[in-house]
Amino acid sequence: MKSASECDQGQTSITNAPVSRTTRPTEFGRIFPPDENWLAQQAPEDILLPELPIIDPHHHLWYHPGFRYLLEEFAADTGSGHRVIGTVHAECMSAYRADGPTELRPVGETECIATLAAASDAAGGPTRVAAGIIGRADFDLGPDIVDNVIEHHITAGQGRFRGLRYAASWDASAAIKLGHPGARPHMLAEPAVRDCARVVADRDLTLDLWILFPQLADAAELADAIPDLRLVLNHCGAPLGFGPYAVDRDEHFATWERGIREVARRPNVVCKLGGLLATAAAYDYRIAPMPPTSEELAARWRPWFDTCIDAFGPQRCMFESNFPVEKMGTGYATLWNTFKRLASGASHTELTSMFSETARRTYRLAR
């Protein structure tokens, strides 16, 4: 078992260049350390619906040179006003084992997150950090090896392991720097990949999907092929607004919407609402003179969120912070105020679903 200090190492590709206000447009699709001085200028806001319980179903903890985001940093964010009662940690290719069988190296991340989560529990506080942990396995290795990797994740997770995230994000354009190592066209349709997805279903675990919106049809076909697989669509299906998608935006939105509504017809898929900052390019956070208010963010993001909620229904939607990625452009308190504005008009039951119960049910978290 790794110690918390041994978790302070990472492998995710992060751009560690110093962040400063610039007149150059943002290179969307990349992760930059947040500009803390700029974020400090974000106007303080009263917390909306402060008693509403939140389970944040998608965040990361990592350490990279110039970008440390571990318990201390996350606690400062979750403690910024909203009632965050629990979280789910999503894999981010961090803290892998340095040796041993290659296929088991991602288990190091689950070990580290479980260690950090236990430390958080021991310290007390209102938030159960990493009540669920989503890990990674290489589906190219075949179902037998993936099943073995899952077994090791379950042991390492100390009762917190809830499933895998499969990163298949791919686009034909070199300008879309969101591709995952090994990603290729239509990989969700490959028999070997589907055999591995069936292992996840047989284990009664979730499979988070990180794909880009041109791949939504592949997700729908996967859901049909394995109807007992609990699929979680990450980041609103990743609409894109940069590179070749910066032009003809209405046309691309319409294509994304058709894809979302088609996936939503599959009852075994739920949707995470968030993660648009670095993909949809709704505003350029690196040249903005001031951080946005929650009203401004809600106005920019509403078309995507409204579409997802209408397509999936509140019972199959869950708001996600995607921190610290979204911290490039907004603070945690403002982000959750944004989500609460986007959910305005929802009933109490619908709010409870989108802010906690969909996550609790999907990841089978204890009350």
BALOTI-601631 format. One record per residue (C-alpha): residue in three letters; x, y, z. Coordinates in steps of 0.02 Angstrom, whole numbers, padded with zeros to 5 digits, always signed. Example, Ala and Ser with C-alpha at 12.3 -4.5 7.8 and 13.67 -1.06 7.14 Angstrom:
ALA+00615-00225+00390SER+00684-00053+00357
***
This chain:
MET+00000+00000+00000LYS+00068+00170-00047SER+00084+00311+00076ALA+00007+00481+00044SER+00179+00552+00006GLU+00208+00419-00126CYS+00049+00477-00212ASP+00135+00643-00249GLN+00190+00587-00420GLY+00097+00585-00583GLN+00098+00540-00765THR-00045+00637-00843SER+00010+00754-00982ILE-00005+00929-00910THR+00059+01089-00985ASN+00164+01160-00843ALA+00211+01325-00922PRO+00182+01474-00807VAL+00008+01543-00827SER-00015+01726-00862ARG-00143+01837-00946THR-00106+01839-01130THR-00173+01912-01290ARG-00152+01745-01378PRO-00306+01635-01393THR-00310+01483-01281GLU-00248+01319-01349PHE-00407+01227-01304GLY-00398+01044-01261ARG-00243+01065-01153ILE-00234+01070-00963PHE-00144+01217-00886PRO-00112+01255-00702PRO-00242+01383-00649ASP-00194+01565-00629GLU-00231+01586-00444ASN-00210+01775-00447TRP-00337+01789-00587LEU-00458+01670-00500ALA-00445+01774-00342GLN-00530+01915-00437GLN-00688+01812-00463ALA-00830+01907-00381PRO-00890+01823-00220GLU-01067+01756-00235ASP-01197+01702-00110ILE-01210+01513-00114LEU-01372+01462-00199LEU-01472+01323-00117PRO-01339+01301+00018GLU-01426+01152+00099LEU-01439+01049-00061PRO-01331+00892-00041ILE-01201+00870-00178ILE-01106+00715-00230ASP-00971+00772-00350PRO-00958+00620-00466HIS-00805+00670-00566HIS-00645+00750-00502HIS-00460+00711-00500LEU-00320+00717-00373TRP-00143+00729-00441TYR+00029+00800-00419HIS+00123+00871-00568PRO+00267+00995-00569GLY+00186+01163-00547PHE+00012+01089-00525ARG-00021+01003-00359TYR-00202+00957-00326LEU-00218+00838-00180LEU-00322+00833-00021GLU-00276+01006+00043GLU-00318+01092-00120PHE-00477+00992-00147ALA-00536+01021+00031ALA-00516+01208+00006ASP-00629+01197-00146THR-00762+01080-00076GLY-00764+01187+00081SER-00799+01348-00013GLY-00984+01352+00030HIS-01084+01214-00053ARG-01139+01059+00042VAL-01028+00928-00040ILE-01061+00766+00053GLY-00964+00646-00057THR-00860+00628-00214VAL-00808+00503-00347HIS-00629+00505-00408ALA-00602+00478-00594GLU-00439+00405-00657CYS-00314+00528-00729MET-00161+00421-00767SER-00076+00479-00608ALA+00028+00390-00475TYR+00050+00231-00575ARG+00161+00095-00506ALA+00340+00119-00563ASP+00375-00067-00582GLY+00292-00236-00587PRO+00179-00303-00725THR+00139-00165-00849GLU-00047-00205-00851LEU-00057-00180-00662ARG+00031-00012-00655PRO-00134+00088-00663VAL-00183+00002-00500GLY-00057+00117-00415GLU-00177+00261-00440THR-00318+00169-00353GLU-00199+00127-00210CYS-00151+00309-00190ILE-00328+00376-00198ALA-00388+00247-00072THR-00245+00301+00044LEU-00289+00484+00025ALA-00474+00447+00050ALA-00438+00352+00211ALA-00334+00498+00272SER-00477+00617+00232ASP-00600+00507+00326ALA-00484+00501+00477ALA-00472+00690+00479GLY-00660+00707+00485GLY-00760+00839+00393PRO-00922+00847+00296THR-00859+00774+00131ARG-00823+00589+00103VAL-00685+00610-00027ALA-00673+00470-00156ALA-00819+00372-00087GLY-00808+00293-00259ILE-00651+00267-00364ILE-00650+00244-00553GLY-00492+00161-00618ARG-00414+00114-00782ALA-00370-00046-00876ASP-00300-00068-01050PHE-00436-00151-01155ASP-00309-00192-01290LEU-00242-00328-01174GLY-00398-00435-01185PRO-00538-00485-01066ASP-00441-00608-00958ILE-00306-00483-00915VAL-00434-00344-00890ASP-00530-00455-00769ASN-00369-00484-00671VAL-00332-00297-00669ILE-00507-00264-00603GLU-00478-00390-00464HIS-00322-00295-00412HIS-00415-00128-00420ILE-00550-00199-00306THR-00419-00253-00178ALA-00325-00087-00190GLY-00484+00015-00175GLN-00524-00042+00002GLY-00710-00052-00035ARG-00715+00106-00141PHE-00683+00039-00316ARG-00836+00062-00427GLY-00782+00038-00607LEU-00669+00085-00751ARG-00655+00235-00864TYR-00622+00196-01046ALA-00539+00339-01136ALA-00573+00319-01322SER-00569+00504-01368TRP-00512+00521-01548ASP-00533+00648-01688ALA-00465+00655-01864SER-00401+00833-01839ALA-00229+00858-01763ALA-00295+01020-01689ILE-00403+00922-01566LYS-00276+00885-01431LEU-00393+00776-01331GLY-00344+00609-01402HIS-00298+00471-01281PRO-00144+00361-01308GLY-00196+00215-01417ALA-00363+00292-01468ARG-00420+00256-01645PRO-00578+00271-01751HIS-00728+00164-01700MET-00633+00069-01566LEU-00793+00046-01465ALA-00853-00070-01604GLU-00699-00182-01598PRO-00742-00359-01538ALA-00595-00362-01416VAL-00648-00197-01338ARG-00827-00257-01320ASP-00767-00419-01241CYS-00678-00313-01109ALA-00834-00206-01084ARG-00932-00366-01054VAL-00810-00409-00914VAL-00855-00242-00832ALA-01040-00285-00848ASP-01013-00460-00779ARG-00925-00383-00630ASP-01077-00268-00606LEU-00966-00115-00616THR-00988+00049-00711LEU-00897+00096-00870ASP-00866+00282-00890LEU-00842+00333-01071TRP-00727+00477-01119ILE-00763+00507-01303LEU-00788+00657-01416PHE-00956+00703-01492PRO-00921+00632-01667GLN-00907+00463-01578LEU-01080+00467-01497ALA-01152+00342-01622ASP-01018+00219-01568ALA-01073+00241-01387ALA-01254+00207-01433GLU-01205+00047-01523LEU-01101-00010-01374ALA-01250+00019-01258ASP-01358-00087-01374ALA-01228-00225-01386ILE-01213-00244-01197PRO-01380-00189-01124ASP-01335-00243-00947LEU-01180-00131-00947ARG-01200+00027-00843LEU-01124+00162-00954VAL-01082+00339-00896LEU-01059+00468-01033ASN-00927+00592-00977HIS-00934+00780-01003CYS-01098+00797-01098GLY-01027+00689-01236ALA-00887+00817-01265PRO-00957+00946-01386LEU-00813+01034-01474GLY-00796+01218-01514PHE-00614+01238-01566GLY-00503+01185-01709PRO-00610+01138-01860TYR-00764+01149-01748ALA-00741+01336-01718VAL-00831+01371-01882ASP-01008+01319-01925ARG-01043+01303-01739ASP-01231+01289-01762GLU-01207+01141-01879HIS-01091+01054-01756PHE-01212+01088-01614ALA-01352+01008-01714THR-01243+00855-01748TRP-01197+00842-01564GLU-01380+00860-01513ARG-01434+00720-01629GLY-01299+00609-01556ILE-01347+00650-01377ARG-01531+00614-01406GLU-01488+00449-01490VAL-01377+00393-01346ALA-01509+00448-01220ARG-01632+00326-01298ARG-01527+00187-01219PRO-01589+00164-01040ASN-01422+00094-00979VAL-01331+00260-01008VAL-01321+00407-00887CYS-01243+00576-00924LYS-01119+00681-00827LEU-01159+00866-00845GLY-00999+00967-00850GLY-00824+00966-00921LEU-00858+01093-01058LEU-00726+01221-01014ALA-00585+01150-01120THR-00691+01071-01256ALA-00840+01178-01306ALA-00736+01338-01306ALA-00885+01440-01251TYR-00768+01572-01184ASP-00580+01599-01187TYR-00528+01589-01006ARG-00344+01630-01036ILE-00374+01802-01111ALA-00527+01850-01010PRO-00483+02000-00901MET-00593+01937-00759PRO-00663+01767-00713PRO-00847+01746-00759THR-00993+01751-00639SER-01109+01603-00622GLU-01241+01699-00720GLU-01120+01723-00864LEU-01065+01542-00865ALA-01244+01479-00857ALA-01292+01587-01005ARG-01145+01520-01108TRP-01170+01337-01064ARG-01360+01326-01056PRO-01390+01259-01234TRP-01286+01103-01199PHE-01350+01073-01023ASP-01532+01101-01068THR-01516+00978-01211CYS-01437+00842-01103ILE-01565+00861-00963ASP-01709+00858-01087ALA-01639+00705-01176PHE-01588+00599-01027GLY-01707+00666-00895PRO-01651+00722-00722GLN-01649+00542-00657ARG-01507+00500-00778CYS-01406+00660-00760MET-01275+00711-00632PHE-01181+00874-00620GLU-00991+00853-00609SER-00853+00975-00563ASN-00714+00898-00669PHE-00594+00987-00550PRO-00456+01036-00559VAL-00475+01044-00749GLU-00618+01170-00741LYS-00516+01272-00617MET-00426+01343-00768GLY-00577+01454-00793THR-00681+01464-00633GLY-00684+01431-00448TYR-00776+01285-00368ALA-00908+01389-00279THR-00951+01485-00437LEU-00956+01324-00539TRP-01086+01243-00426ASN-01186+01405-00423THR-01183+01393-00613PHE-01253+01217-00606LYS-01389+01271-00486ARG-01438+01411-00604LEU-01441+01288-00748ALA-01559+01178-00646SER-01675+01321-00601GLY-01857+01272-00616ALA-01823+01090-00571SER-01927+01009-00435HIS-01851+00955-00270THR-01847+00775-00330GLU-01763+00825-00493LEU-01633+00931-00402THR-01595+00788-00284SER-01570+00671-00432MET-01452+00784-00528PHE-01348+00841-00380SER-01332+00679-00280GLU-01449+00533-00307THR-01404+00490-00487ALA-01222+00481-00434ARG-01265+00381-00278ARG-01369+00256-00376THR-01249+00242-00524TYR-01095+00214-00417ARG-01188+00122-00278LEU-01127+00235-00140ALA-01181+00213+00040ARG-01297+00340+00116
***
